[in-house]
Amino acid sequence: MSQTPPIATDAELLALEREMYRNRSTDLIRDGVLWILDDEKQLVRFLANAAQRRYLDLVDWLRAQGLPVRVVILKARQWGGSSVVDAHLFADQIEKEHQFAMILADVKEHSQSLYDRVDLFQVELEGDDDYRHLAIPRAPANGRAIRWSNGSQILVQTAENRGSVGRSPTLSHLHCSECAFWPDQGATMLSALQAVPDRPGTVIVKESTANGVGDDWHAECMRLISRGEEGHHGPYDQGNDGVWFLMFVPWFEVEKYRQPLNGKTLEEAWSHLPEEEVAPLRERESWLRERGVTDEQLHWRRWRIVEKCRGRVELFDQEFPDTARRAFIGSGSVVFDAHALESMAEGARHAVWERGRLTVGYPTVSSSSATHRAR
């Protein structure tokens, strides 16, 4: 006669749940365990959006490969990139012992808001009837730091403190926030990276919007973009060199970037503007529709360009890019038309070219017949 298996006690079930999250801390975010302030400053459960879930999937995929997490996030504004990275750091610290994370912001004001977010994770978890058993008691800490009784901690600093960056004890996690806007970003980044050992289990995330061309952030992103175009990418990234993995978030992947048409067609909604003003807004819409972008999303795009970007598509592209390359084409000051240059570069990447000789004379330049042809 078979015996009924024993029923697990509440304490045993809680221990099993904690062990589950210890093995995959990213599920703390997927399961809505944490709380956050939304865009209206209302306290809500942190339910990851599509782009945030893609980041969590990339983290889990890298860890499954036995790789340290090294992610570069090139982003559109306000999709929650820093929120999901900091939630991930928080989840790792409370689920694992003796971890030391640092969040490095561009300026003092941002470092305070990032600290407040992490502090809110802790406060709300301690008061959550459903999940307070997952909270780890705090230990005393100074400044913008949170310490736990398990020996883990998160320290929030600013890249403006260049002298102290990288002089901390060995880090297990490093979040470089808006690093394109760091003062002396090259030297500061080099110093900070030395504090994180090259071993599985460690995490470094660099995330930022674009801030012009020619700086270290631009160079690193373009290097990884080129790798992706050559076919070097995995299931969750747009390009990698085997160590650093680029995650680009186009504006149309962010669910909230849409605006109701209220029964009108897109063209009816914009019939009040003269054609010469609407035409530039319309130029890329066929390409966007091929990628599944809806009329409500295009309506939001047009509205944002006119309302907050002075009708200039290139300004919208800087803040809300639709491709990784356009994030930089739209930022900074350029002499020639940026979108025309991009179209020329795109065609040149696949062009057949000829090698020959130019003969310089006055007043013309002529070419001899080609001596070589290559793809």
NUMAR-584880 format. One record per residue (C-alpha): residue in three letters; residue number from 1; x, y, z. Coordinates in pm, 1 decimal, decimal comma. Layout:
<rs>
<r r="ALA" k="NUM" u="X" v="Y" w="Z"/>
...
</rs>
This chain:
<rs>
<r r="MET" k="1" u="0,0" v="0,0" w="0,0"/>
<r r="SER" k="2" u="149,4" v="331,4" w="-111,5"/>
<r r="GLN" k="3" u="205,1" v="600,6" w="144,9"/>
<r r="THR" k="4" u="100,7" v="963,2" w="103,9"/>
<r r="PRO" k="5" u="412,0" v="1178,6" w="64,4"/>
<r r="PRO" k="6" u="470,0" v="1417,9" w="351,5"/>
<r r="ILE" k="7" u="338,5" v="1770,8" w="304,8"/>
<r r="ALA" k="8" u="611,5" v="2033,5" w="305,5"/>
<r r="THR" k="9" u="596,4" v="2283,6" w="588,7"/>
<r r="ASP" k="10" u="572,1" v="2656,6" w="529,3"/>
<r r="ALA" k="11" u="933,3" v="2695,1" w="634,2"/>
<r r="GLU" k="12" u="1042,4" v="2429,1" w="384,0"/>
<r r="LEU" k="13" u="845,9" v="2595,0" w="103,3"/>
<r r="LEU" k="14" u="1000,7" v="2932,3" w="179,8"/>
<r r="ALA" k="15" u="1346,5" v="2775,8" w="181,1"/>
<r r="LEU" k="16" u="1277,5" v="2617,0" w="-158,3"/>
<r r="GLU" k="17" u="1161,7" v="2950,7" w="-298,6"/>
<r r="ARG" k="18" u="1474,1" v="3125,0" w="-171,9"/>
<r r="GLU" k="19" u="1693,6" v="2854,9" w="-323,3"/>
<r r="MET" k="20" u="1512,6" v="2894,6" w="-656,4"/>
<r r="TYR" k="21" u="1582,4" v="3267,3" w="-664,7"/>
<r r="ARG" k="22" u="1940,5" v="3213,1" w="-553,5"/>
<r r="ASN" k="23" u="1997,2" v="2990,1" w="-856,1"/>
<r r="ARG" k="24" u="1840,4" v="3245,3" w="-1093,9"/>
<r r="SER" k="25" u="1810,8" v="3584,9" w="-932,5"/>
<r r="THR" k="26" u="1671,7" v="3744,1" w="-1251,3"/>
<r r="ASP" k="27" u="1341,3" v="3567,6" w="-1177,5"/>
<r r="LEU" k="28" u="1291,0" v="3807,6" w="-885,9"/>
<r r="ILE" k="29" u="1227,6" v="4068,5" w="-1155,5"/>
<r r="ARG" k="30" u="1035,0" v="3846,4" w="-1396,5"/>
<r r="ASP" k="31" u="799,6" v="3742,5" w="-1115,4"/>
<r r="GLY" k="32" u="722,4" v="4100,5" w="-1009,0"/>
<r r="VAL" k="33" u="874,5" v="4063,1" w="-661,8"/>
<r r="LEU" k="34" u="1016,8" v="4417,5" w="-651,5"/>
<r r="TRP" k="35" u="840,5" v="4754,5" w="-639,9"/>
<r r="ILE" k="36" u="923,8" v="5073,0" w="-830,7"/>
<r r="LEU" k="37" u="790,5" v="5422,7" w="-899,6"/>
<r r="ASP" k="38" u="632,8" v="5446,3" w="-1245,1"/>
<r r="ASP" k="39" u="631,5" v="5748,8" w="-1479,4"/>
<r r="GLU" k="40" u="351,7" v="5907,3" w="-1274,2"/>
<r r="LYS" k="41" u="549,1" v="5849,3" w="-949,9"/>
<r r="GLN" k="42" u="300,5" v="5585,7" w="-839,6"/>
<r r="LEU" k="43" u="433,8" v="5287,3" w="-645,1"/>
<r r="VAL" k="44" u="373,7" v="4973,2" w="-852,5"/>
<r r="ARG" k="45" u="515,2" v="4624,0" w="-883,5"/>
<r r="PHE" k="46" u="811,7" v="4615,9" w="-1118,8"/>
<r r="LEU" k="47" u="678,8" v="4416,9" w="-1416,1"/>
<r r="ALA" k="48" u="953,1" v="4397,7" w="-1679,1"/>
<r r="ASN" k="49" u="863,5" v="4522,5" w="-2026,2"/>
<r r="ALA" k="50" u="976,3" v="4349,9" w="-2346,9"/>
<r r="ALA" k="51" u="1314,5" v="4525,8" w="-2368,1"/>
<r r="GLN" k="52" u="1384,0" v="4467,2" w="-1999,1"/>
<r r="ARG" k="53" u="1301,6" v="4097,3" w="-2037,7"/>
<r r="ARG" k="54" u="1546,0" v="4083,1" w="-2328,3"/>
<r r="TYR" k="55" u="1818,5" v="4215,2" w="-2098,7"/>
<r r="LEU" k="56" u="1735,4" v="3949,8" w="-1837,5"/>
<r r="ASP" k="57" u="1738,5" v="3680,8" w="-2106,4"/>
<r r="LEU" k="58" u="2081,3" v="3798,8" w="-2222,9"/>
<r r="VAL" k="59" u="2216,7" v="3783,0" w="-1866,9"/>
<r r="ASP" k="60" u="2085,8" v="3428,9" w="-1817,9"/>
<r r="TRP" k="61" u="2217,5" v="3320,5" w="-2158,8"/>
<r r="LEU" k="62" u="2567,2" v="3452,0" w="-2083,9"/>
<r r="ARG" k="63" u="2570,6" v="3281,0" w="-1746,8"/>
<r r="ALA" k="64" u="2455,2" v="2954,7" w="-1905,7"/>
<r r="GLN" k="65" u="2758,5" v="2980,9" w="-2138,4"/>
<r r="GLY" k="66" u="2985,0" v="3014,3" w="-1834,5"/>
<r r="LEU" k="67" u="3075,3" v="3372,0" w="-1934,0"/>
<r r="PRO" k="68" u="3103,5" v="3680,9" w="-1715,8"/>
<r r="VAL" k="69" u="2825,6" v="3926,6" w="-1796,8"/>
<r r="ARG" k="70" u="2965,6" v="4210,3" w="-2009,4"/>
<r r="VAL" k="71" u="2687,8" v="4413,6" w="-2172,6"/>
<r r="VAL" k="72" u="2685,3" v="4744,7" w="-2360,4"/>
<r r="ILE" k="73" u="2335,0" v="4897,2" w="-2378,7"/>
<r r="LEU" k="74" u="2276,6" v="5163,9" w="-2644,4"/>
<r r="LYS" k="75" u="1930,6" v="5291,4" w="-2578,3"/>
<r r="ALA" k="76" u="1636,9" v="5511,7" w="-2655,1"/>
<r r="ARG" k="77" u="1525,3" v="5730,3" w="-2368,3"/>
<r r="GLN" k="78" u="1304,5" v="5621,6" w="-2081,0"/>
<r r="TRP" k="79" u="1252,9" v="5253,2" w="-2155,5"/>
<r r="GLY" k="80" u="1376,9" v="5148,5" w="-1810,5"/>
<r r="GLY" k="81" u="1731,9" v="5038,2" w="-1891,1"/>
<r r="SER" k="82" u="1896,2" v="5161,1" w="-1572,9"/>
<r r="SER" k="83" u="1595,3" v="5037,4" w="-1371,6"/>
<r r="VAL" k="84" u="1630,9" v="4675,9" w="-1485,4"/>
<r r="VAL" k="85" u="2010,2" v="4680,4" w="-1448,3"/>
<r r="ASP" k="86" u="1986,9" v="4810,6" w="-1091,2"/>
<r r="ALA" k="87" u="1706,9" v="4566,6" w="-1007,6"/>
<r r="HIS" k="88" u="1931,5" v="4286,9" w="-1134,6"/>
<r r="LEU" k="89" u="2223,1" v="4411,4" w="-920,2"/>
<r r="PHE" k="90" u="1992,4" v="4430,7" w="-617,8"/>
<r r="ALA" k="91" u="1861,2" v="4078,4" w="-676,5"/>
<r r="ASP" k="92" u="2214,1" v="3939,8" w="-700,8"/>
<r r="GLN" k="93" u="2325,4" v="4110,3" w="-379,9"/>
<r r="ILE" k="94" u="2040,8" v="3980,4" w="-163,6"/>
<r r="GLU" k="95" u="2056,5" v="3629,0" w="-305,1"/>
<r r="LYS" k="96" u="2434,4" v="3581,1" w="-286,5"/>
<r r="GLU" k="97" u="2680,9" v="3643,9" w="-8,3"/>
<r r="HIS" k="98" u="2977,1" v="3881,1" w="-6,9"/>
<r r="GLN" k="99" u="2898,0" v="4055,4" w="-336,3"/>
<r r="PHE" k="100" u="3017,0" v="4413,6" w="-385,6"/>
<r r="ALA" k="101" u="2833,0" v="4618,1" w="-648,4"/>
<r r="MET" k="102" u="2899,6" v="4974,3" w="-760,0"/>
<r r="ILE" k="103" u="2665,4" v="5200,1" w="-954,9"/>
<r r="LEU" k="104" u="2857,7" v="5480,5" w="-1122,4"/>
<r r="ALA" k="105" u="2641,7" v="5770,8" w="-1243,1"/>
<r r="ASP" k="106" u="2737,7" v="6061,7" w="-1466,4"/>
<r r="VAL" k="107" u="2650,6" v="6339,2" w="-1218,6"/>
<r r="LYS" k="108" u="2564,7" v="6374,1" w="-847,7"/>
<r r="GLU" k="109" u="2191,9" v="6430,0" w="-905,1"/>
<r r="HIS" k="110" u="2158,1" v="6105,5" w="-1100,1"/>
<r r="SER" k="111" u="2356,8" v="5910,9" w="-842,7"/>
<r r="GLN" k="112" u="2108,4" v="6019,9" w="-576,8"/>
<r r="SER" k="113" u="1809,4" v="5904,7" w="-782,9"/>
<r r="LEU" k="114" u="1977,0" v="5569,8" w="-853,9"/>
<r r="TYR" k="115" u="2047,7" v="5522,5" w="-483,3"/>
<r r="ASP" k="116" u="1686,7" v="5611,2" w="-398,3"/>
<r r="ARG" k="117" u="1565,4" v="5345,2" w="-642,0"/>
<r r="VAL" k="118" u="1777,8" v="5070,5" w="-486,1"/>
<r r="ASP" k="119" u="1678,0" v="5183,8" w="-136,9"/>
<r r="LEU" k="120" u="1311,8" v="5161,6" w="-243,7"/>
<r r="PHE" k="121" u="1364,5" v="4801,9" w="-359,4"/>
<r r="GLN" k="122" u="1482,0" v="4716,3" w="-7,4"/>
<r r="VAL" k="123" u="1219,2" v="4913,1" w="185,0"/>
<r r="GLU" k="124" u="927,0" v="4772,7" w="-13,5"/>
<r r="LEU" k="125" u="1058,6" v="4415,6" w="-2,9"/>
<r r="GLU" k="126" u="1083,2" v="4436,0" w="376,5"/>
<r r="GLY" k="127" u="718,9" v="4546,6" w="393,6"/>
<r r="ASP" k="128" u="577,3" v="4306,6" w="132,2"/>
<r r="ASP" k="129" u="340,3" v="4051,6" w="287,8"/>
<r r="ASP" k="130" u="403,4" v="3804,2" w="6,7"/>
<r r="TYR" k="131" u="781,1" v="3831,4" w="-26,5"/>
<r r="ARG" k="132" u="926,2" v="3985,6" w="291,3"/>
<r r="HIS" k="133" u="1086,5" v="3648,5" w="371,1"/>
<r r="LEU" k="134" u="1324,1" v="3715,3" w="79,1"/>
<r r="ALA" k="135" u="1450,2" v="4040,3" w="232,9"/>
<r r="ILE" k="136" u="1794,1" v="4037,4" w="394,5"/>
<r r="PRO" k="137" u="1838,3" v="4260,7" w="701,6"/>
<r r="ARG" k="138" u="2044,5" v="4572,2" w="650,2"/>
<r r="ALA" k="139" u="2379,6" v="4640,1" w="811,5"/>
<r r="PRO" k="140" u="2507,8" v="4989,3" w="900,2"/>
<r r="ALA" k="141" u="2637,5" v="5187,6" w="601,5"/>
<r r="ASN" k="142" u="2768,2" v="5535,7" w="528,1"/>
<r r="GLY" k="143" u="2682,1" v="5768,7" w="241,8"/>
<r r="ARG" k="144" u="2509,6" v="5633,8" w="-68,2"/>
<r r="ALA" k="145" u="2559,8" v="5269,2" w="20,8"/>
<r r="ILE" k="146" u="2335,3" v="4981,2" w="122,0"/>
<r r="ARG" k="147" u="2486,8" v="4693,9" w="316,4"/>
<r r="TRP" k="148" u="2326,2" v="4365,4" w="411,1"/>
<r r="SER" k="149" u="2389,4" v="4116,4" w="687,4"/>
<r r="ASN" k="150" u="2499,5" v="3858,6" w="427,2"/>
<r r="GLY" k="151" u="2811,1" v="4065,5" w="358,3"/>
<r r="SER" k="152" u="2691,5" v="4207,9" w="26,1"/>
<r r="GLN" k="153" u="2657,3" v="4577,1" w="-54,3"/>
<r r="ILE" k="154" u="2578,6" v="4831,2" w="-325,2"/>
<r r="LEU" k="155" u="2771,5" v="5158,4" w="-338,7"/>
<r r="VAL" k="156" u="2648,9" v="5447,0" w="-556,1"/>
<r r="GLN" k="157" u="2907,9" v="5699,7" w="-674,4"/>
<r r="THR" k="158" u="2951,7" v="5956,6" w="-948,0"/>
<r r="ALA" k="159" u="3204,2" v="5958,8" w="-1230,0"/>
<r r="GLU" k="160" u="3280,0" v="6317,5" w="-1129,0"/>
<r r="ASN" k="161" u="3485,0" v="6168,4" w="-841,6"/>
<r r="ARG" k="162" u="3753,9" v="6051,6" w="-1080,2"/>
<r r="GLY" k="163" u="4019,7" v="6011,4" w="-814,4"/>
<r r="SER" k="164" u="3824,0" v="5753,3" w="-613,1"/>
<r r="VAL" k="165" u="3679,1" v="5550,3" w="-900,7"/>
<r r="GLY" k="166" u="3844,4" v="5211,0" w="-924,9"/>
<r r="ARG" k="167" u="4011,3" v="5240,8" w="-582,8"/>
<r r="SER" k="168" u="3733,5" v="5048,5" w="-412,3"/>
<r r="PRO" k="169" u="3773,6" v="4686,3" w="-303,1"/>
<r r="THR" k="170" u="3727,6" v="4421,0" w="-570,9"/>
<r r="LEU" k="171" u="3384,2" v="4455,0" w="-731,3"/>
<r r="SER" k="172" u="3155,0" v="4173,6" w="-838,8"/>
<r r="HIS" k="173" u="2912,0" v="4407,2" w="-1019,1"/>
<r r="LEU" k="174" u="2956,9" v="4742,7" w="-1193,1"/>
<r r="HIS" k="175" u="2682,6" v="4951,2" w="-1353,9"/>
<r r="CYS" k="176" u="2817,2" v="5241,1" w="-1561,8"/>
<r r="SER" k="177" u="2515,9" v="5469,5" w="-1610,4"/>
<r r="GLU" k="178" u="2501,2" v="5727,3" w="-1893,7"/>
<r r="CYS" k="179" u="2873,3" v="5677,7" w="-1947,9"/>
<r r="ALA" k="180" u="2872,9" v="5880,1" w="-2272,1"/>
<r r="PHE" k="181" u="2822,2" v="6184,6" w="-2048,4"/>
<r r="TRP" k="182" u="3101,7" v="6110,1" w="-1800,8"/>
<r r="PRO" k="183" u="3374,6" v="6371,6" w="-1770,5"/>
<r r="ASP" k="184" u="3699,9" v="6222,3" w="-1901,5"/>
<r r="GLN" k="185" u="3509,0" v="5903,3" w="-1984,5"/>
<r r="GLY" k="186" u="3806,9" v="5711,6" w="-2122,6"/>
<r r="ALA" k="187" u="4029,2" v="5742,1" w="-1815,1"/>
<r r="THR" k="188" u="3741,4" v="5701,2" w="-1570,3"/>
<r r="MET" k="189" u="3611,0" v="5389,6" w="-1744,1"/>
<r r="LEU" k="190" u="3958,0" v="5235,7" w="-1762,1"/>
<r r="SER" k="191" u="4003,2" v="5288,7" w="-1388,9"/>
<r r="ALA" k="192" u="3660,0" v="5151,2" w="-1297,6"/>
<r r="LEU" k="193" u="3692,9" v="4835,2" w="-1507,7"/>
<r r="GLN" k="194" u="4011,4" v="4731,7" w="-1327,1"/>
<r r="ALA" k="195" u="3812,1" v="4675,5" w="-1007,2"/>
<r r="VAL" k="196" u="3612,1" v="4384,4" w="-1157,8"/>
<r r="PRO" k="197" u="3791,3" v="4049,1" w="-1202,0"/>
<r r="ASP" k="198" u="3750,1" v="3855,0" w="-1525,9"/>
<r r="ARG" k="199" u="3557,3" v="3557,3" w="-1395,8"/>
<r r="PRO" k="200" u="3210,2" v="3406,4" w="-1435,0"/>
<r r="GLY" k="201" u="2955,2" v="3548,2" w="-1194,1"/>
<r r="THR" k="202" u="3077,6" v="3905,0" w="-1231,4"/>
<r r="VAL" k="203" u="2870,2" v="4170,2" w="-1408,1"/>
<r r="ILE" k="204" u="2964,4" v="4489,5" w="-1592,5"/>
<r r="VAL" k="205" u="2696,2" v="4686,7" w="-1774,1"/>
<r r="LYS" k="206" u="2768,8" v="5008,5" w="-1961,1"/>
<r r="GLU" k="207" u="2454,3" v="5191,5" w="-2069,5"/>
<r r="SER" k="208" u="2392,0" v="5528,7" w="-2227,7"/>
<r r="THR" k="209" u="2217,4" v="5723,4" w="-2496,2"/>
<r r="ALA" k="210" u="2443,6" v="5860,6" w="-2770,0"/>
<r r="ASN" k="211" u="2628,9" v="6187,6" w="-2715,9"/>
<r r="GLY" k="212" u="2785,8" v="6273,6" w="-3049,8"/>
<r r="VAL" k="213" u="3055,9" v="6101,6" w="-3248,5"/>
<r r="GLY" k="214" u="3427,2" v="6057,3" w="-3192,6"/>
<r r="ASP" k="215" u="3434,4" v="5973,6" w="-2821,0"/>
<r r="ASP" k="216" u="3506,5" v="5639,1" w="-2651,6"/>
<r r="TRP" k="217" u="3137,7" v="5546,3" w="-2622,1"/>
<r r="HIS" k="218" u="3083,4" v="5601,9" w="-2992,3"/>
<r r="ALA" k="219" u="3395,5" v="5402,1" w="-3081,0"/>
<r r="GLU" k="220" u="3298,2" v="5103,6" w="-2864,1"/>
<r r="CYS" k="221" u="2939,7" v="5092,7" w="-2987,8"/>
<r r="MET" k="222" u="3042,2" v="5123,2" w="-3353,1"/>
<r r="ARG" k="223" u="3293,6" v="4842,0" w="-3310,8"/>
<r r="LEU" k="224" u="3022,9" v="4610,2" w="-3177,9"/>
<r r="ILE" k="225" u="2769,3" v="4729,4" w="-3437,0"/>
<r r="SER" k="226" u="3016,7" v="4637,2" w="-3710,9"/>
<r r="ARG" k="227" u="3067,1" v="4295,2" w="-3553,1"/>
<r r="GLY" k="228" u="2693,8" v="4238,1" w="-3562,5"/>
<r r="GLU" k="229" u="2675,3" v="4335,4" w="-3928,8"/>
<r r="GLU" k="230" u="2946,9" v="4078,0" w="-3996,4"/>
<r r="GLY" k="231" u="2730,9" v="3810,9" w="-3834,1"/>
<r r="HIS" k="232" u="2887,3" v="3811,1" w="-3486,5"/>
<r r="HIS" k="233" u="2579,0" v="3815,2" w="-3268,3"/>
<r r="GLY" k="234" u="2383,9" v="3582,8" w="-3043,8"/>
<r r="PRO" k="235" u="2013,6" v="3533,7" w="-2977,1"/>
<r r="TYR" k="236" u="1975,1" v="3846,0" w="-2761,8"/>
<r r="ASP" k="237" u="2241,1" v="4091,0" w="-2881,9"/>
<r r="GLN" k="238" u="2313,7" v="4299,7" w="-3192,7"/>
<r r="GLY" k="239" u="2688,9" v="4239,4" w="-3201,9"/>
<r r="ASN" k="240" u="2969,9" v="4105,8" w="-2987,2"/>
<r r="ASP" k="241" u="3342,4" v="4042,7" w="-2981,8"/>
<r r="GLY" k="242" u="3311,5" v="3734,3" w="-2762,1"/>
<r r="VAL" k="243" u="3350,4" v="3943,0" w="-2444,3"/>
<r r="TRP" k="244" u="3126,8" v="4249,3" w="-2480,2"/>
<r r="PHE" k="245" u="2769,0" v="4206,4" w="-2604,9"/>
<r r="LEU" k="246" u="2576,7" v="4499,0" w="-2752,8"/>
<r r="MET" k="247" u="2209,3" v="4536,4" w="-2669,1"/>
<r r="PHE" k="248" u="2035,5" v="4808,2" w="-2870,0"/>
<r r="VAL" k="249" u="1681,1" v="4915,8" w="-2783,2"/>
<r r="PRO" k="250" u="1500,2" v="5098,3" w="-3067,5"/>
<r r="TRP" k="251" u="1221,6" v="5333,9" w="-2971,9"/>
<r r="PHE" k="252" u="953,2" v="5115,0" w="-3129,1"/>
<r r="GLU" k="253" u="1038,8" v="4825,9" w="-2892,3"/>
<r r="VAL" k="254" u="915,6" v="5038,8" w="-2601,4"/>
<r r="GLU" k="255" u="546,0" v="4963,5" w="-2554,6"/>
<r r="LYS" k="256" u="446,9" v="5306,2" w="-2421,4"/>
<r r="TYR" k="257" u="567,0" v="5492,7" w="-2732,1"/>
<r r="ARG" k="258" u="235,5" v="5502,2" w="-2916,4"/>
<r r="GLN" k="259" u="-54,1" v="5747,6" w="-2940,3"/>
<r r="PRO" k="260" u="-419,8" v="5674,0" w="-3021,5"/>
<r r="LEU" k="261" u="-555,6" v="5800,8" w="-3353,0"/>
<r r="ASN" k="262" u="-913,2" v="5818,6" w="-3219,3"/>
<r r="GLY" k="263" u="-1074,9" v="5683,0" w="-3535,3"/>
<r r="LYS" k="264" u="-868,3" v="5886,3" w="-3781,8"/>
<r r="THR" k="265" u="-614,9" v="5759,5" w="-4032,0"/>
<r r="LEU" k="266" u="-255,3" v="5870,3" w="-3983,8"/>
<r r="GLU" k="267" u="-274,9" v="6114,3" w="-4274,4"/>
<r r="GLU" k="268" u="-607,1" v="6257,0" w="-4152,9"/>
<r r="ALA" k="269" u="-451,6" v="6322,8" w="-3813,8"/>
<r r="TRP" k="270" u="-179,7" v="6531,4" w="-3980,3"/>
<r r="SER" k="271" u="-381,7" v="6701,1" w="-4253,8"/>
<r r="HIS" k="272" u="-361,2" v="7033,2" w="-4065,0"/>
<r r="LEU" k="273" u="9,5" v="7067,3" w="-4153,0"/>
<r r="PRO" k="274" u="133,4" v="7174,9" w="-4498,4"/>
<r r="GLU" k="275" u="282,6" v="6898,7" w="-4712,1"/>
<r r="GLU" k="276" u="635,7" v="7039,2" w="-4693,5"/>
<r r="GLU" k="277" u="630,8" v="6990,2" w="-4315,1"/>
<r r="VAL" k="278" u="475,9" v="6641,8" w="-4320,9"/>
<r r="ALA" k="279" u="697,1" v="6501,1" w="-4598,2"/>
<r r="PRO" k="280" u="1016,6" v="6474,6" w="-4386,6"/>
<r r="LEU" k="281" u="821,2" v="6296,0" w="-4113,1"/>
<r r="ARG" k="282" u="692,2" v="6044,6" w="-4365,9"/>
<r r="GLU" k="283" u="1024,7" v="5956,9" w="-4533,1"/>
<r r="ARG" k="284" u="1120,8" v="5656,4" w="-4317,5"/>
<r r="GLU" k="285" u="773,3" v="5525,3" w="-4237,4"/>
<r r="SER" k="286" u="765,0" v="5256,1" w="-4506,5"/>
<r r="TRP" k="287" u="1087,5" v="5112,7" w="-4363,6"/>
<r r="LEU" k="288" u="940,2" v="5122,8" w="-4013,4"/>
<r r="ARG" k="289" u="617,7" v="4955,2" w="-4125,4"/>
<r r="GLU" k="290" u="823,7" v="4668,9" w="-4270,4"/>
<r r="ARG" k="291" u="946,4" v="4613,6" w="-3914,4"/>
<r r="GLY" k="292" u="595,8" v="4590,9" w="-3773,4"/>
<r r="VAL" k="293" u="557,5" v="4949,6" w="-3653,5"/>
<r r="THR" k="294" u="189,9" v="5045,9" w="-3631,4"/>
<r r="ASP" k="295" u="15,9" v="5370,6" w="-3726,4"/>
<r r="GLU" k="296" u="-32,1" v="5452,8" w="-3356,6"/>
<r r="GLN" k="297" u="344,3" v="5427,1" w="-3308,4"/>
<r r="LEU" k="298" u="407,1" v="5639,8" w="-3617,1"/>
<r r="HIS" k="299" u="155,5" v="5893,3" w="-3487,4"/>
<r r="TRP" k="300" u="353,0" v="5914,9" w="-3160,6"/>
<r r="ARG" k="301" u="677,7" v="5952,1" w="-3357,5"/>
<r r="ARG" k="302" u="540,0" v="6239,6" w="-3565,7"/>
<r r="TRP" k="303" u="396,2" v="6407,3" w="-3256,6"/>
<r r="ARG" k="304" u="725,1" v="6381,8" w="-3066,7"/>
<r r="ILE" k="305" u="929,3" v="6518,1" w="-3360,4"/>
<r r="VAL" k="306" u="701,1" v="6820,5" w="-3397,2"/>
<r r="GLU" k="307" u="631,4" v="6880,9" w="-3027,3"/>
<r r="LYS" k="308" u="973,4" v="6829,7" w="-2867,8"/>
<r r="CYS" k="309" u="1230,6" v="6809,4" w="-3148,6"/>
<r r="ARG" k="310" u="1143,7" v="7132,7" w="-3336,1"/>
<r r="GLY" k="311" u="1029,8" v="6928,8" w="-3635,6"/>
<r r="ARG" k="312" u="1382,3" v="6792,8" w="-3689,8"/>
<r r="VAL" k="313" u="1402,0" v="6419,0" w="-3748,2"/>
<r r="GLU" k="314" u="1773,4" v="6410,2" w="-3663,5"/>
<r r="LEU" k="315" u="1703,5" v="6539,8" w="-3311,3"/>
<r r="PHE" k="316" u="1442,2" v="6267,4" w="-3261,9"/>
<r r="ASP" k="317" u="1694,2" v="6006,6" w="-3383,3"/>
<r r="GLN" k="318" u="1941,0" v="6114,1" w="-3116,7"/>
<r r="GLU" k="319" u="1694,5" v="6057,6" w="-2833,9"/>
<r r="PHE" k="320" u="1482,8" v="5780,9" w="-2989,8"/>
<r r="PRO" k="321" u="1691,4" v="5595,9" w="-3252,0"/>
<r r="ASP" k="322" u="1545,8" v="5316,4" w="-3463,7"/>
<r r="THR" k="323" u="1883,1" v="5163,2" w="-3553,5"/>
<r r="ALA" k="324" u="2205,9" v="5156,0" w="-3358,4"/>
<r r="ARG" k="325" u="2391,5" v="5355,3" w="-3623,8"/>
<r r="ARG" k="326" u="2126,3" v="5627,8" w="-3634,3"/>
<r r="ALA" k="327" u="2170,8" v="5685,4" w="-3260,7"/>
<r r="PHE" k="328" u="2501,3" v="5850,3" w="-3345,3"/>
<r r="ILE" k="329" u="2411,5" v="5997,2" w="-3683,3"/>
<r r="GLY" k="330" u="2145,5" v="6205,8" w="-3512,4"/>
<r r="SER" k="331" u="2371,8" v="6329,0" w="-3232,8"/>
<r r="GLY" k="332" u="2641,2" v="6591,2" w="-3240,6"/>
<r r="SER" k="333" u="2706,6" v="6855,7" w="-3502,9"/>
<r r="VAL" k="334" u="2763,3" v="6757,2" w="-3864,4"/>
<r r="VAL" k="335" u="2826,4" v="6960,9" w="-4179,0"/>
<r r="PHE" k="336" u="2663,9" v="6728,2" w="-4434,9"/>
<r r="ASP" k="337" u="2314,9" v="6579,1" w="-4428,4"/>
<r r="ALA" k="338" u="2342,6" v="6289,4" w="-4183,4"/>
<r r="HIS" k="339" u="2075,4" v="6068,0" w="-4337,9"/>
<r r="ALA" k="340" u="2216,8" v="6111,1" w="-4687,5"/>
<r r="LEU" k="341" u="2559,0" v="6008,2" w="-4556,4"/>
<r r="GLU" k="342" u="2405,6" v="5702,5" w="-4390,0"/>
<r r="SER" k="343" u="2235,7" v="5594,8" w="-4714,0"/>
<r r="MET" k="344" u="2563,5" v="5630,6" w="-4901,1"/>
<r r="ALA" k="345" u="2750,9" v="5431,2" w="-4635,8"/>
<r r="GLU" k="346" u="2486,4" v="5156,6" w="-4640,0"/>
<r r="GLY" k="347" u="2521,5" v="5122,9" w="-5016,5"/>
<r r="ALA" k="348" u="2900,7" v="5128,2" w="-4997,8"/>
<r r="ARG" k="349" u="2909,8" v="4835,8" w="-4754,3"/>
<r r="HIS" k="350" u="2786,5" v="4601,5" w="-5028,1"/>
<r r="ALA" k="351" u="2919,6" v="4779,1" w="-5335,3"/>
<r r="VAL" k="352" u="3150,5" v="4638,9" w="-5601,9"/>
<r r="TRP" k="353" u="3452,0" v="4865,3" w="-5622,2"/>
<r r="GLU" k="354" u="3724,3" v="4914,0" w="-5878,2"/>
<r r="ARG" k="355" u="4092,2" v="4976,1" w="-5830,3"/>
<r r="GLY" k="356" u="4249,6" v="5204,5" w="-6086,6"/>
<r r="ARG" k="357" u="4455,8" v="5519,2" w="-6135,8"/>
<r r="LEU" k="358" u="4351,1" v="5883,2" w="-6132,6"/>
<r r="THR" k="359" u="4521,7" v="6124,6" w="-6368,5"/>
<r r="VAL" k="360" u="4521,6" v="6478,8" w="-6236,5"/>
<r r="GLY" k="361" u="4526,1" v="6753,7" w="-6495,7"/>
<r r="TYR" k="362" u="4387,8" v="7099,4" w="-6533,0"/>
<r r="PRO" k="363" u="4096,8" v="7154,6" w="-6520,9"/>
<r r="THR" k="364" u="3979,6" v="6793,1" w="-6497,6"/>
<r r="VAL" k="365" u="4055,7" v="6465,4" w="-6319,2"/>
<r r="SER" k="366" u="4025,6" v="6151,1" w="-6532,6"/>
<r r="SER" k="367" u="4053,8" v="5781,7" w="-6448,7"/>
<r r="SER" k="368" u="4231,2" v="5504,8" w="-6633,7"/>
<r r="SER" k="369" u="4072,9" v="5164,1" w="-6691,4"/>
<r r="ALA" k="370" u="4040,4" v="4953,6" w="-6381,1"/>
<r r="THR" k="371" u="4319,0" v="4712,8" w="-6295,6"/>
<r r="HIS" k="372" u="4132,6" v="4522,8" w="-6024,9"/>
<r r="ARG" k="373" u="3777,5" v="4447,0" w="-5925,0"/>
<r r="ALA" k="374" u="3663,8" v="4310,5" w="-5588,4"/>
<r r="ARG" k="375" u="3356,2" v="4276,1" w="-5378,3"/>
</rs>
